Amino acid sequence: MATTSARAFAVTPPPAYAWMWLVAMGVLLPACITAVLLLTGDPPQMAGIVPALVILPGVFAMLALAMKRRGVELQDGTLDVRAALFRQRVAVAQLDLDRARIVDLAERTELRPVVKTGGLSLPGFHAGRFRLREKFARAFCLLTDRRRVLWLPLRDGKDQLLISLEHPQALLDALKAGRG
């Protein structure tokens, strides 16, 4: 049985301010905590907080590494979306491609993620499972640019995918061609 090769689709990179936010929080937060503790002049409190000051930059470094893990592939009738620590695989047959669209979330506010149910949400980067504004619908998101988002509703009417791609029309065309 021969398998077809996977076709990858480029994900729009997160904006510069998303990376700057991580760096700022990883460096400034420990520095501010240290400054406050030194200014209060209470060395015993400083000893108890030192482990946190060492761990915080590491946590933000891990978040930065997670943000680099993003990808979209189409292989053997399955759409595979990797978003930070999360992954969603959907059979193309489960997608309602007649309703699928490229949307701007500034205009389609009902599709904006509002509640994180299992994901990573930073300024300029949303990855994982979210509830949307309209009817608290469920969505798996990989959002780095809200202006050009591929909206892929599932046939079950409950779930959907929201993906920021450099060329969203290319994936939509490949999905429609793959359904036969």
ABEGO torsion letter per residue (X at the ends): XBBBBBBBBBBBBBBAAAAAAAAAAAAAAAAAAAAAAAAAGBAAAAAAAAAAAAAAAAAAAAAAAAAABBBBBBBGGBBBBBBEABBBBBBAAABBAAABBBBBAAABAAABBABBAGBBBBBGBBBEBBBBABGGBBBBBBBABAABBBBBBBAAGABBBBBBBABAAAAAAAAAAAAX
